[in-house]
Amino acid sequence: MERSQLGLATFLTPDLDLGGWIDLAAELALGWVELRADPGMAHPGELSPQARKALRGRLVESGLKVSLHVPIFGVNLTSPIPRIAEASLAEHVDALDLAGELGARVVVLHPGGLPPEYLNVPGAYERARSRLEFCLAVLLPRAERLGLTLAIENKQRGPSRDLILTPEEHLSVLKGLSGLGACLDFGHLHTLNGDPAGYVNALGGRLVHVHLHDNHGGKDEHLGLGLGSAPWREAVAALAEAGYKGAVILEIPDPAQLRESVRLLEVYAFH
């Protein structure tokens, strides 16, 4: 892995504001920063035209490549409640437009999911998949016009049934959508006891973006590398073996754990 592939994700934390995260990425000589388009960070509804221009200027000055994660909190493209699904799609559209204004290269989105009760409702899963396909048909042309790569992410173990948990499900969504890429989150994968190398190999050239963090296998914790049981060295080795050249974003909200994770990667991964 080249150091220029490494980046950090922004989080709501008392230690750093958005500008502080950008400064930290530059200080650590990273190549990327991933902005979260949630309220309090980089939500499109909170950024005036002047604020967007200033943020783009700061990003250009930093020399960092930019990815953007669409809003996470309360957003579900495949919600069984139609108005929530429609509002979620609108949030995605706004996030794409913001990403274009900020000069981002990649936009990451979640596939949506079903509450556990709905798994036993006849046709609910099929309707959720159809809704996701409809949303992607709306979003992909817009992303292409804006010069953005759209990357759909695998999810973690949880009470809801997210639509992408395995490489087979990931490939099923990617099938027939040549403009859609895959974001592989190794922390999410570990909550399902997944095989990092197998997942990387299954995605092949559709893999365009990576999230890396640690946990103890039972839930998504976003710990620094080495603080859980995720096989992060195996994950990094699998990326190197596959010749992966995209971003590897450290999704670690604790700045001290983030710094230590960069140090570990300096020892085990950079060349």
WOHUQUI-V128589 format. One record per backbone hydrogen bond with DSSP energy under -0.5 kcal/mol. NH is the residue of the N-H (numbers start at 1). CO is the residue of the C=O. Records with the same first field share a line. If there is no record, write none. Layout:
# WOHUQUI-V128589
NH->CO / CO
This chain:
# WOHUQUI-V128589
5->2
6->3
7->248
8->32
9->250
10->34
13->11 / 16
16->13
21->17
22->18
23->19
24->20
25->21
26->22
27->23
28->24
29->26
30->25
31->3 / 6
32->6
33->65
34->8
35->33 / 67
37->35 / 69
41->38
42->36 / 38
46->43
47->43 / 44
48->46
52->48
53->49
54->50
55->51
56->52
57->53
58->54
59->55
60->56
61->57
62->58
63->59 / 60
64->59
65->31
67->33
68->106
69->35
70->68 / 108
75->72
79->76
82->80
84->81
85->81
86->82
87->83
88->84
89->85
90->86
91->87
92->88
93->89
94->90
95->91
96->92
97->93
98->94
99->95
100->96
101->97
102->98
103->99 / 100
104->99
105->66
106->66
107->149
108->68
109->151
111->153
114->161
118->115
119->116
120->117
121->118
122->120
124->121
127->123
128->124
129->125
130->126
131->127
132->128
133->129
134->130
135->131
136->132
137->133
138->134
139->135
140->136
141->137
142->138
143->139
144->140
145->141
146->142
147->144
148->143
149->105
150->148 / 179
151->107 / 149
152->181
153->109
154->183
155->164
161->114
162->160
163->112
170->166
171->167
172->168
173->169
174->170
175->171
177->174
178->176
180->177
181->150
182->206
183->152
184->182 / 209
185->183
186->184 / 211
189->185
190->186
191->187 / 188
192->189
193->190
194->189
196->194
199->195
200->196
201->197
202->198
203->199
204->200
206->203
207->204
208->182 / 206
209->182
210->247
211->184
212->249
214->223
221->219
223->214
227->224
229->215
230->215
232->230
235->231
236->232
237->233
238->234
239->235
240->236
241->237
242->238
243->239 / 240
244->239
247->208
248->5
249->210
250->7 / 248
251->212 / 249
252->250
253->222
255->253
258->254
259->255
260->256
261->257
262->258
263->259
264->260
265->261
266->262
267->263
268->264
269->265
270->265
271->1
